[in-house]
């Protein structure tokens, strides 16, 4: 890995913090051997995912075992009085797998339930129709960026893209605006939320690996996402539309159904009803329900800062703002606002919630395996070596975190794999950092994890086909937008690091 020394004490890159290594896990073997083991483990993951096309779950399991197998050779280290051998590596991996499932897996499952209720009820449509229907033609790219960010808050990127493609076509066609000028801001909103804001899997896993405060990270993530979406969305969309002027396809040529929507986009129908007279939640109700877990978790973070420990209000907010409790309450509220309150039966609500889980099973396995991979890396003490190297080389830990995520992202095409690997390697560098700085490291990794989506990323092909672009056009629009988003995120993280 190329070292990235800070050129001077001036500018954004000068924000380097001292790294304490006293509490870090001590290396179980020689430094060179551990570095080789870490690189070999990462290489196994990259090759298996990018070349052999193996499922990332298996790739992470085998990558973790590769790190451990190399680390134990010739090692005479002991852990709790027992030899650090391969059996111990298996135990460490299993422990990390289980702990991550308990902490992050529950949140992903609850988030999936919430998102499915939002989509099935027509709440997402209501948000889109209300915001877009009230925007002037010149304001439409900005409105679509807002729609993408709001819908992207609870939903995975791919689900949000599929959901919003019909309205992207309709808006571009009816307003006679380039499909790219409307689509890029929407994609920027979706992608920024996916990379920077919990409860998406990447930020959640980085928070878990680095021990960051979820409320603080959530608040900083939302704060950071706003300018990131503006720069990578409406502003960059102006350039992208000039580079690739693409008109929206006609009804007959559209690859997705764009008919049958109601409200402001199509100009017909009661804004409180979907087609066929089926009720859907109101705009205010939908937005309030979507923002409920965000408000609860941010309330906890503020209470921890502003109120003394033992204060009754702080005790209540700490409970309600616990991520699991906040998302559980949000799902229960959504079952009413997006279900029972609209006249759904108990069976209909149950089926909507149940149908959300199969789609995230693979993500849950990948995230849990990433937790096991991280535990193996930590147990070898390679994080201690990396911390000492970073301190001696005077490298900004935020920049290092971003670069690691970028390299893995370019190699594997997976934002999740990039987040898993980078946050695992950076886990040993958080000692001595404040809570805010650890949260910024999470955001640096999240920004790096979406850098330059290209041919090895499934999202690249999804965007290419939906927008009916060729490969060079997709690179000029989607790939360039992801790069702008990533670099903008890094610059803002480094700027915030100067004042936090």
N, C-alpha and C positions, 0 to 999 in steps of 0.2 A: 504494500500500500504506500502511495506517495505521501510524504509528509507535507503539511501545509503550514509553514511557519508564518507567524504574524509579521508583516513587513515593518511595522512601526507601532508606536503607542498611540498613534492618531487614527481616527476613523472608526468605523463600526467593528472592524475585525480585531480591534485591540482589547475587546472585552473578554479577557481571559481570567478565570478565577482559580485561586490556589486549590489544589486537590489533596485532601487528606487521605492517606492510605492505611492509617492505623487499624481501622475496623474491617478492612477488606480480607477476603479469604486468601490465605497464603498459597502460593503456587505448589502443586503436588509433584512437580518435576522441573527439569531445566527449562529456562525461558525459550530457547530455540525449539525444543521439542513441543512445548505447548503452543507456540505460534504455528508450527507446522500442523499440529492437530487441529487448531482452530481453522486455519486456511483449508485444510483437507475436508473438514466437515462442511464448510461453506461451499467448497467446490462440488462435493457430493450432492448437496441440495440443488445447486445451480444446474449441474449436468443432468440430474434425474428429472428435474422439472422442465428445463429448456430444451434438452436434447432427447432424452428417453421418453418425455411426455408422461412421466409417472405422476400420480396424484400427489400434491404437495404434502398431504398427511404422511404418506409412506416415506417421502423424500426427507422430511424433517426428522422422522424416527431414525432412519438410517444415518442421516447427517449427525444427529446427536450421539449415536453409538460410535460413529467414526471418531468424533472428538474424544470420547471417553476411552476408546480402545487404544488410541495413540498415547493418550496421557498416562495410562496405567503401566505402559511398558517401562520396566526398570525403576518404577516408583517405589519408594519405601515409606511413603507418607501414610499416616493413620488418621482416621476420622472417628472420634468418640471411642478410641481404643481399638478400632478395627481397621484392617488394611484397606487402602484405597485401591480396590481391584474392580474388575469388570462387573461383578455382581453388585458392587456398591453403585456403579454407574447406572445399571438397570434400575436400582431402587431410587436413585436420584431422579432419573427421567420420569419414572412412574409418579413420584411425589409431585414433581413440577406439573405433570399432566393433570393430576387430580386437583391440585390447588388452583390451577388456571381455570379448569372446568367449573369449580365452585365459585370463583370470584368473577370471571369474565363470561363464562358460558351462560350463567343465569341471566345476565344482563342482555346478552345477544338474543336469547330466546324471548325474553319479555319485549325487547325492541321489535322483534319480528312480529309478535302478536299485535302490538300497537299499530305497526305499519299496515298489516293486513286489514285490521278493522277500519283504518283510515281510508284505504283504497276501496274496500268492498262497500262502504257506506256512501261513497260519493263525496266524502269530505275533501279529498284531494282535488276533485273536479271543481268543487265549490270555491276553493282557494284560487285555483287557476282562473275560473270564469270571472270571479269578482275583481281580482287585481287586473287582469288583462283587459277585461271589458270596460274598465274605467280609464285606461291609459290612451293618450294620444299616439298617433303613428310614430312621432319622434321619440316618445317615451317608452315605446314597446320593448326595445332591447333591455332597458333598465328594469321594466316591470317583469320581464321574463327571467332576468337575473335574480330578482327577489323571489319569484315563484320557485325557481330551481333551488335556491337556498332554503326556503321554508319547507318545501316538499322533501328536500334532501336531508333535513334535520333528523327525521325519524327513519327514513328509508335508505336502503342500500342503493348504490349508484345505478346498477343495472335495472333494478325495479323502477326507480325514478325515471330513468331514460325511456323505458318502454311505456310507462304511464304518460309521459309528457310529449312523446313524439306526435300523437295526433294533433295536439294543440299547437305544437311548433309548426306543423304543416298548415293548419288553418290560419294561424296568425300571419305567417309569411305570405300565404296566397291572398287573403282578404285585404291585407295592408299593402300588397305589392312591394314587399321588402324581401331582400335576399334571404334565402334559407339559412345561410351562414351567419348573417347579421342577427338573426333571431336565435339560432341554435347555439352559437358559441357562448353567449351570456347565460343561457340555461344550463349548458354543460359545466360552465365555470361554477355556478351556484351549487350544482349537485356534487361536483368533484371536491370543492373546497370543504363542504360539510363532511364528506366521506373521509377526507384526509386529516382534518383538524379538530373535529368536534365529536366528543362522546355523545351518544352511546354506540358509535360505529366501532366495528371490531378492531381496526388498526389503532386508533387512539386509546381504546380501552386496554389493549394488550400492552402498549407502551407504558401506560400509566401503571399497570400491574407490575411490569418488569422493572420499572425504575422507582417504584414506590412513590409516585407523584400524588398530590392531592387532587381528587377528581373535580371538586368544586372550583378550585383555583384554575385548573387546566381548562375546564368548561368555560369559565368566564374569559380567560385569555384567548381561548380558541375562537369564541364568538367575536371578541374584539378584533382579533387578527383577521378573521374570515371576511369581515366587511370590506376593508380596503383591498384585500386579495381578490375578492369577487369583482369589485369595481375595475381594477386594473386588468385582470385576465378576462373579464366578461365584456361589458359594453365598450370599454376603451379599446382593448385588443380586437374586439369583434369588428370595429370599423376598418382596421387594417386587413383582417382576415377576409372580410367581405369584398375588399378591393382585389386581393390576391386571387380569391376563388369566388367569382360571382355565380352563384347557383340559385336558380329559381325553384320554388316549391313545386313538386310534381302535381299533376292534375288528379282529380278523384280516381280516374281509371288507372293511372300509373302509380298511385300511392302504395307503398309496401305495407302500410298499416291502415286500419279503418279510421277515418276521420269524421265520419258522420255520426249523428245521434247525440252529440253533446248539446247541453243546454246552457242558458245563462248568457253572460256578456260576450262570449266568443262567437256564438252562432247568431246571437241577436234574438233568440226566441225562448219562450218557456219561462216559468216561474223560477227565479234564482234560488228558491228554497226547495225545488223539486227536480228530480232527474226525469228522463224520458219515461213516458207511460204513467206519469203521475206518481211515481215512487218518490217518497220523501227522502231528502238528504239533509244533513246538518247545516245550520246557518254558518256564515263566514266567521262571525265573532266566536261562536261556540267551537268551531273547528280550530281556530287559531289559539284560543284559550286552552283547549285540550292538548294541542301539540306542544305548547310552551309550558305546560304544567310541570313536567319533570325537570325542565331547564330551570324554572323559577325555584323549585324546591331545592335543587342541588346548589344553585348559586346563593340561595338564602342561607344554607348551611355554611358555605364558605364565608359569607359576610358576617354571620353570627360568631364564627370562630375568631374573627379579627376584631370585631367591635364590642363583643360582650364578654364579661368575665366568666371563667369556668365555674359551673354551679348555678349560674343564672337560669331561672325557670324557662324563659323564652328560648335561650340558647339550647337548653336540653331538648325542648320540643323540636326546634329547627334542626338540631343534629340528628334526631331520629327520622324526621320526615325527609331530610336531605340526604340520608344514606342512599347511595345509588340503587340498591336493590329495593328499598322501601319506596323511593320516589318513582321508579319505573313500575313497580307493582301497583301503586296507587293510580298511576297514569293509565295502566291497562284496565283497571277496575272502572275508572271514570269513563274511559273510552267505550267500554262495553255498554254503558248507558247512553252517552252522547252520540256514539256512532252505531248503536244497536237498539237496545230496549226503548230508548227515547224516540226512536223513529218508527216504532211499531214492530220491530223484529221479535220473533219468538225465541225462547231459550235455546231451541235446537239450532236456529240460524246463527245466533251468536256463537254457540259452541262449535259449529262447523267452521265458521270463519277463523276462530282462534286456532282450532286444530289444524286447519290447512296451512297455517303459517310455518309450522315446524319442519316438515320435510325439506323445504327449500333451504333451510339454514343448517341442516345436518352436516353437510360437507364443511361449511365454514367453522362450525363448532369443533370438528375434529382437527382442522388445520390450526385453529387458535390454541387448542389444548396441546397439540403436538409441539407447537411453538413454545409453549410454557415449559415442556419437558426439555426441549433443545436448550432453552435459556438456562435451566437449572444445571444442566451438565456443564455448560460453558462457565457458569459461576463457580461450580464445585471444583473445577480444575485450577482456579486462581488466575486464569488468563486476564480477567478484568483488572487485577492488581498490576500486572505487567503493562497493560495498556494505559492505566492511570499514571504509572510512573513515567512511561514514555511520553505521554501527552504533557506532563508537567515539565519534564526535561527539555522537550522540544518547543515549549511555549506555544502550543497549538490551542486555538479556541475550541473548547469542548462543544460549543454549539455548531461551529463549522464542521468539526470532525463528525458529529452525529449526522449532519445533513449529507456529508460526502459519503459516509458508509451506506446510508439509505439509498442514495443515488446510484452507487455502484451495483448494489444488489438489485435495485429496480431495473437498471439497464440490462443486467445479465439474465434475470428471470422473467421480467415483464409483470411481476406480481407485486402490488403495493403491500399486500399482507406479508409476504415473505420478506420484503425489504424492511418492514416495520419490526417483524419478529427478530431478524438477524441483527439489525442495527441497535435496537433497544437491548438485546441480550448482551452485545459487546460493550455497550455503554453503561451497563448496570454497575460496573465497578467504579465509575467516575462521578457518581452523584454525591459521595461523601464530601461534606464541606460546602455543598451548594444549598442555597435557601430553597424553601418550598416553591417560590415563584420561578427560580432558575431551573429547577427540575421540571416544572411544567413547561417552561420554554424549550427545554431539551426534547420533551415529547412533541412539541409543535415543530421543532427543527426536523425531527425524524419524519413526522407526518408530511411536511413540505417536501422533503427529499424523496419520499416514497412514491410520489406521483410524477417525478421528473420524466419528461420526454417518453411518453407512451409510444411504442413502435410495434414492429411486426410480431413480437413474441407476447403481446398483451391482448387478451381476449377483448378488452374494451376498445382497442384500436379497430378491430374488425366489426364490432357492433356498431360503432359510429360510422365507419365506412359504408356499411350496407344500408343503414337507416337514412343516411344523408346522400346516398347514391353518388359517392365520390370515388375517384381512383386513388391508388396508393400515394402518389405525390401530392394530390390535393388534400388527402387526410393528414399527411405530415405537415403541410403548410397551415392547416387549420387546427385540428384536434391536438396533434403532437406539440405544435408550437404553443398552443394555449396552455397545455399542461406544464410546459417548461416555464412560461411566463408566471404561471401560478406558483410553481415551486420556487423559483428564484425570488419572486416578490415576498413569499412567505419567509424565506431565509433572511432577506434584508430587514424585514420587520422584526423578526426574532432577535437579530443582532442589535437592532436599534433599541428594542425593549430591554435587552440584557444590559444596556448601559445605564438604565434608570431603575431597574428592579434590584 
